[in-house]
Amino acid sequence: MNVCFIMYPWEEMDPENDSTLAMIQEFAKRGHGLAITTPANLTIRDSVA
C-alpha cells in the first residue's frame, strides 16, 4: 500500500508528541510506500493528487 502523509513543515513538528511520526515509522516497518507533503505543496489536478 502507498500512503501519503499531509503534515506540518518539519520546523513545526514536535517529535516527542507527534503521532504522525510514529505512524510513518510503523508504515515504513511494514514495507509500505511512503510520501510526505505539506498543505502548501499539495496540488490536485483533474481529481488526481
N, C-alpha and C positions, 0 to 999 in steps of 0.2 A: 504494500500500500504506500502511496505517496501522500505526504502531509505537508501543508504549508502553514506556518505559524505567522500570524499578523500580530506584531508586538511593538512595544515602545522601543525607541532608539536605545542602543547599548548604554549610553551615558545615563539614562534614566532608570536602568534596571537595578534592582536590589537582589543580588544573588542569594543572600541569606533567606529571603522570604518570598521569592517569586516562584510560583508553581509552574509557570511556563517553562522555565529552565529544567525543572525536574521532569516534565512531560517530554521535552526534547531529548533528554538523556535516555529516558525509558524507550521512546520510539527508536532511537539510534541503536540501543542494545538489542532490540528485537529485529533489527535489519531493515527497517522501513526507510524509504527515500524521504529526505527532509529538505524543505526550503524555508527560508525566513525572510520576511519583508516587514516594512513599517507601513502604516496607512498612507503616508506621504508618497511612497514608492509604488503603491498598488494601482494598477491600471486594468480596466475591463474594456474590452473591445468585442463587439458582436457577441455579447454574452459569454465571453471566454476571458478568464483572469490570467 
